[in-house]
C-alpha cells in the first residue's frame, strides 16, 4: 500500500508487532508499534484523517529525526519521517504524524 494511502486503521491492527527501521547506512533496528491515534477528521473528499503512530525501540541510542525505511511482515515496506519523542530505561520512542 502506498504511504499516502495509509490510515490510522491500517496501523491499529498491528499494535504490538515489530517493524524494522533501516537508516541510509543500512543499520537496522527493531521497533514495536505501541500506539496509533486519530488526531482529527479528514478535511474533505479524498483526504485522510490526521493521525500519529508511536514506536518503541529497546536501544539506548537515540536515532536522529529523519526519513527511515520501515519494513513489516504484513504491511510491507514504507518510508516514514520519524522523530524521537521520549527516552526511558526501556528505550526510545519515535513518532510519525500523518495529515
Buried (B, 14 or more C-beta within 10 A) or exposed (E): EEEEEBBBEBBBEBEEBEBBBBBEEEEEBEBBBEBBBEEEEEEEEEEBBBBBBBBBBEBEEBBEEEEBBBBBEEBEEBEBEBBBEEBEEEBBBBBBBBE
